[in-house]
Amino acid sequence: MAITITYDARLNTNKTLNSAVARGKKIVAGKIDLASSYATGGLDATLKGFASLDLVLIDPASGLSFVYDYTNAKIKILAPGNASATATISTGQNAAEIASDTVVSGFDALRFVAFGD
């Protein structure tokens, strides 16, 4: 279950980010390409170059939400509409992880931004 994460180099010279960087923060943006199928608990997604992460945002796609699990360094994929689920997505709807072994290789170029130390 592999995913590919690519950082955008052009943000390194964006002056609006310089003050956070001067305080020791790292900010990266890029894309995530999912390969293979989904595993219960999420897909391994360690962001290299960070000692700790403050925030990881991943764009939703095809009605699904992509949530970064900071404790386990994984990306969880949530689908809305499961009334028994405990997780919620930004609309406040109940959500649950997609089923294990769901093919996710069609998700490529998911945009993300990460902020941390």
C-alpha positions in Angstrom: 0.0 0.0 0.0 2.1 2.8 -1.3 1.4 6.5 -1.7 3.6 9.1 -3.3 4.0 12.5 -1.7 5.7 15.3 -3.7 6.5 18.8 -2.3 6.0 22.0 -4.3 9.4 23.7 -4.5 8.0 27.1 -5.5 6.6 27.9 -2.0 10.2 28.2 -0.7 10.5 31.7 -2.1 7.0 32.9 -1.2 7.5 36.0 1.0 4.2 35.6 2.8 5.6 32.4 4.4 9.0 33.9 5.4 8.0 35.0 8.9 6.8 31.6 9.9 9.9 30.0 8.5 12.0 32.6 10.3 10.4 31.3 13.6 11.6 27.8 12.7 8.3 26.5 11.2 8.3 24.4 8.0 5.5 24.8 5.5 5.2 22.5 2.5 2.5 22.0 -0.1 2.3 19.3 -2.7 0.3 16.4 -4.0 -0.5 12.9 -2.8 -0.9 10.0 -5.1 -2.6 6.9 -3.7 -1.7 3.5 -4.9 -3.2 0.0 -4.3 -6.1 -0.4 -1.9 -7.2 1.0 1.4 -6.3 -0.6 4.7 -8.4 -0.2 7.8 -6.8 2.4 10.0 -5.4 4.4 7.1 -2.5 4.5 4.6 1.0 5.0 5.9 2.0 8.6 5.2 5.0 9.9 7.0 5.9 13.4 6.0 9.7 13.5 5.9 11.6 16.5 7.2 9.3 17.2 10.2 10.0 16.6 13.8 6.4 17.3 14.6 3.3 18.4 12.6 0.9 21.1 13.6 -1.5 20.8 10.7 -2.0 18.7 7.6 -4.8 19.6 5.3 -5.8 17.4 2.3 -8.4 18.5 -0.3 -11.5 16.3 -0.4 -12.3 14.4 -3.6 -15.3 12.5 -4.9 -17.3 13.1 -1.8 -14.6 11.7 0.5 -12.6 13.4 3.2 -8.9 12.7 3.7 -7.9 13.1 7.3 -4.3 13.0 8.6 -3.9 10.8 11.7 -1.0 12.6 13.6 -0.5 9.8 16.1 0.0 7.0 13.6 1.3 9.0 10.6 -1.5 7.7 8.4 -4.1 9.1 6.0 -7.7 8.0 6.8 -10.4 8.2 4.1 -13.9 9.0 5.4 -17.2 8.7 3.6 -20.3 10.6 4.9 -23.6 9.1 5.8 -22.9 6.4 8.4 -25.2 7.3 11.3 -23.3 5.0 13.8 -19.9 6.6 13.1 -18.2 8.8 15.6 -16.0 10.9 13.2 -17.4 13.9 11.5 -16.4 15.8 8.4 -16.5 19.5 7.8 -20.2 19.5 7.0 -21.0 18.0 10.4 -22.3 14.8 8.8 -21.5 11.5 10.4 -18.7 9.7 8.6 -16.8 6.5 8.7 -13.7 5.0 7.2 -14.2 3.5 3.8 -14.1 -0.3 3.7 -10.8 -2.1 3.8 -9.5 -3.3 0.4 -11.4 -0.4 -1.4 -9.3 0.4 -4.5 -8.0 3.9 -4.1 -5.4 4.0 -6.9 -7.7 6.4 -8.8 -6.9 9.2 -6.4 -3.9 11.0 -7.6 -2.7 14.6 -7.3 -4.7 15.2 -4.1 -3.4 18.6 -3.0 -2.1 19.0 0.6 -0.4 21.6 2.8 1.5 20.7 6.0 2.8 23.0 8.7 5.1 22.0 11.6 8.6 21.9 13.1 
